[in-house]
Structure formats: structure tokens, C-alpha cells
Amino acid sequence: MEGVSIDALHRREGLKLQRFLRRLLENPADAADATQETYLRMLAALTRTNIEHPTALLFRVAHNVALRMRNRQRLERTLFAATTDADLAGIVDGYALPERDTIARQELKRLAAAIDALPPRCRAVFLLSRVDGLANGEIALRLGVTRNMVEKHIIKALLHCRRCSLVLF
């Protein structure tokens, strides 16, 4: 299809694409991020080459973006899965044993030191993600970097903290 624009594609397929991604990701915020990423990739593809079936490519790209997001989320859950029943066993009726309190304070200091040791951009991304709770797309916009770069910084920070033997929140 010659001369298809991203705007025309969005007008024609936008609602279907959003529903498609909501079904795949089961989360409206993730679906919105995936929609944005899909259109960015489509825009890049449309500027490089003439696409014969843009609608088919749009949904293939969206499917790949959604799979990548789910895989990344699964990896993040694995990296963050630090709390076990044994960790919770020392807390009774909201009161921690004194030695657990001391250990927790030491771990918190080590976590702060590990985060402080990260490169500035990596540290900023990590704090915006894990402390402020911003979505990767929001962080990318705020810092003027790509979403992919945000993901790389988060993974780098998580691995760094894990190497420091820290229990992550």
C-alpha cells in the first residue's frame, strides 16, 4: 500500500490495536505503553521502506512488543522475588525481633550505598521506577531517553544490587 501514513493507520486501526494489546497484556497502562511503542516502531518502518500490508505489520509489531513486555515483566518479577515465608516468619503481630531490625537497617544502608554507586542516569531511572513508581514510558519521556534505554538501566541497577547481595523491595 503506497503512501500510508501513521496518522491514517492510527485513525483506521487505533481502537482495534488498543483492544488487542489490552487482551494480551491484561493491564490498560501496559497496553497504552505497548501501543505507543508499536506506533514508534511502525513510524520507523514506514520511513525506511514501502509496506505492502501495513495493518498486518502493525498487529505483528504489536504482538512482538507485547511479548517483549511480558518477558521483561517476568524477568523483573524474578529479580524482585526476594521476600519468602522465612523472611516473614520473624515478624509477629507487626513487631520485628530486635536483631531482625538491626539486620534490616544494615541491609537498607547497603542498598542505599549500592544505589549511590550506580552511574547518575542509571540511578535516576532506577529511583523513578522503583521509588516513584513511574512507568517506563513516563521515565523515558521525562529523561529524554528511549524506553529501551530505561529498561537497560533498570536491569543494570537490579543486577548491581543483586551482586551486592541485597534484598530488593
LINKA-V131115 format. One record per helix or strand of 2 or more residues. SS is the DSSP state (@ for helix, = for strand). FROM is the first residue (numbers start at 1). TO is the last residue. If there is no record, write none. Layout:
# LINKA-V131115
SS	FROM	TO
SS	FROM	TO
This chain:
# LINKA-V131115
@	6	25
@	28	48
@	54	80
@	85	89
=	91	92
=	95	96
@	98	116
@	120	130
@	136	143
@	147	163
